[in-house]
Amino acid sequence: MISLQIIAVGKLKDAWMREGCAEYCKRLGMWSSVSVVEVEEYRLPDHPSPAQIAECVEKEGERILAKLPKGACTVAMCIEGKMMSSERLAAYLQKTAVDGVSTFALVIGGSYGLSERVKASASLRLSMSPMTFPHQLARVMLLEQLYRALSINANAKYHK
């Protein structure tokens, strides 16, 4: 059984997002252990300067790096990453697990993205879309895609 750890900056503010994440975490329990680790957001003023934004991204990056499990396959969720179909993601997870990796750490940055250090530590940079989504919504979307990928690998009925 694989282990999935979502490392995400910030807490989910909306109830419907928390409920969606909880539902997919419950469903994922059939095929994996799953946990969500929330990293504290770095506080910025209302109109931050580029230097303040850079500091924010670096500080959040340090917090993320401190939470990465040793030996995990780290996947950095970033807009410039590789786009994959659900089937391709399923194949990637399966091949990586067959190659001996049982823990996956999937990282979602804050509203200003991920630090270069976090991206450099990743085995894969993955993009959901060239469109921009709120980082909190990305968590629900990622959990759904992980559920879909594992259901594909299990030949379950969810993916049509």
C-alpha positions as CSV (number, residue, x, y, z in Angstrom):
1,M,0.0,0.0,0.0
2,I,1.4,3.4,-0.9
3,S,1.4,6.4,1.3
4,L,0.2,9.8,0.0
5,Q,1.1,13.0,1.9
6,I,-0.3,16.3,0.7
7,I,1.8,19.2,2.0
8,A,-0.1,22.4,1.5
9,V,0.4,26.0,2.5
10,G,-2.5,27.4,4.5
11,K,-5.7,26.1,6.0
12,L,-8.9,25.5,4.0
13,K,-11.2,28.3,4.8
14,D,-14.4,27.2,3.2
15,A,-16.5,24.3,4.6
16,W,-17.2,22.8,1.1
17,M,-13.5,22.5,0.4
18,R,-12.8,20.8,3.8
19,E,-15.7,18.5,3.1
20,G,-14.5,17.7,-0.4
21,C,-11.0,17.0,0.9
22,A,-12.3,14.8,3.7
23,E,-14.4,12.8,1.2
24,Y,-11.5,12.1,-1.2
25,C,-9.2,11.3,1.8
26,K,-11.8,8.7,2.9
27,R,-12.1,7.2,-0.5
28,L,-8.4,7.0,-1.0
29,G,-8.2,4.9,2.2
30,M,-9.2,1.9,0.1
31,W,-5.9,1.9,-1.7
32,S,-3.5,4.1,0.3
33,S,-2.8,5.8,3.5
34,V,-3.3,9.5,3.1
35,S,-2.6,12.5,5.2
36,V,-2.7,16.3,4.7
37,V,0.0,18.4,6.4
38,E,-0.8,22.1,6.5
39,V,2.1,24.5,6.6
40,E,1.5,27.9,8.1
41,E,1.1,30.7,5.5
42,Y,3.6,33.6,5.7
43,R,1.8,36.8,6.5
44,L,2.1,39.7,4.0
45,P,0.8,43.2,4.0
46,D,-2.1,44.1,1.7
47,H,0.2,45.5,-1.0
48,P,3.4,43.5,-0.7
49,S,6.6,44.6,-2.5
50,P,8.4,42.1,-4.8
51,A,11.0,41.6,-2.1
52,Q,8.3,40.8,0.5
53,I,6.7,38.3,-1.9
54,A,10.1,36.7,-2.6
55,E,10.7,36.4,1.2
56,C,7.3,34.9,1.6
57,V,7.9,32.2,-1.0
58,E,11.3,31.4,0.5
59,K,9.9,31.2,4.1
60,E,7.0,29.0,3.0
61,G,9.5,26.9,1.1
62,E,11.6,26.3,4.2
63,R,8.5,25.2,6.1
64,I,7.6,22.8,3.3
65,L,11.1,21.3,3.1
66,A,11.0,20.6,6.8
67,K,7.9,18.5,6.4
68,L,9.0,16.3,3.5
69,P,9.2,12.7,4.5
70,K,12.6,11.1,4.0
71,G,12.7,8.8,0.9
72,A,9.5,10.1,-0.5
73,C,8.9,10.8,-4.2
74,T,8.2,14.5,-4.1
75,V,5.8,16.0,-6.6
76,A,5.7,19.8,-6.8
77,M,2.5,21.2,-8.1
78,C,3.3,24.2,-10.2
79,I,1.9,25.9,-13.3
80,E,5.1,25.4,-15.3
81,G,5.2,21.7,-14.5
82,K,4.4,18.8,-16.8
83,M,0.7,18.2,-17.7
84,M,-0.5,14.6,-17.5
85,S,-3.7,12.9,-18.2
86,S,-5.4,11.0,-15.4
87,E,-4.2,7.7,-17.0
88,R,-0.6,9.0,-17.2
89,L,-0.6,10.1,-13.6
90,A,-1.9,6.6,-12.7
91,A,0.9,5.0,-14.7
92,Y,3.5,7.3,-13.0
93,L,2.3,6.4,-9.5
94,Q,2.2,2.7,-10.3
95,K,5.7,2.6,-12.0
96,T,7.2,4.6,-9.2
97,A,5.7,2.3,-6.6
98,V,6.9,-0.8,-8.5
99,D,10.4,0.8,-8.6
100,G,10.4,0.7,-4.8
101,V,9.0,4.1,-3.7
102,S,6.0,3.7,-1.3
103,T,5.7,7.3,-0.1
104,F,4.6,10.2,-2.3
105,A,4.7,13.8,-1.0
106,L,2.6,16.1,-3.2
107,V,3.3,19.8,-2.5
108,I,1.0,22.7,-3.0
109,G,2.4,26.1,-2.4
110,G,0.8,29.3,-1.3
111,S,-0.8,32.0,-3.4
112,Y,2.6,33.1,-4.7
113,G,3.8,29.6,-5.6
114,L,6.7,27.4,-4.6
115,S,10.3,28.3,-4.0
116,E,12.9,27.1,-6.4
117,R,14.4,25.0,-3.6
118,V,11.2,23.1,-3.2
119,K,10.8,22.6,-7.0
120,A,14.5,21.5,-7.2
121,S,13.9,18.8,-4.6
122,A,11.0,17.3,-6.5
123,S,11.2,14.2,-8.7
124,L,8.3,15.6,-10.7
125,R,6.9,19.1,-11.4
126,L,3.3,18.6,-12.2
127,S,0.8,21.1,-13.6
128,M,-3.0,20.7,-13.4
129,S,-3.6,23.2,-16.2
130,P,-2.1,26.3,-17.7
131,M,-5.0,28.1,-16.0
132,T,-4.6,29.6,-12.6
133,F,-6.6,28.2,-9.7
134,P,-6.7,29.2,-6.0
135,H,-4.2,27.1,-4.1
136,Q,-7.0,26.0,-1.7
137,L,-9.1,24.6,-4.6
138,A,-6.0,22.9,-6.0
139,R,-6.0,20.7,-2.9
140,V,-9.5,19.4,-3.6
141,M,-8.6,18.9,-7.3
142,L,-5.4,17.1,-6.5
143,L,-7.1,14.7,-4.1
144,E,-9.7,13.9,-6.7
145,Q,-7.1,13.2,-9.3
146,L,-5.2,11.0,-6.9
147,Y,-8.4,9.1,-6.2
148,R,-9.0,8.8,-9.9
149,A,-5.5,7.6,-10.6
150,L,-5.6,4.9,-7.9
151,S,-9.1,3.8,-9.1
152,I,-7.6,3.4,-12.6
153,N,-4.8,1.3,-11.2
154,A,-7.4,-0.8,-9.3
155,N,-9.6,-1.2,-12.3
156,A,-12.5,0.4,-10.4
157,K,-15.5,1.9,-12.0
158,Y,-14.9,5.6,-11.0
159,H,-12.9,6.5,-14.1
160,K,-14.9,6.1,-17.3
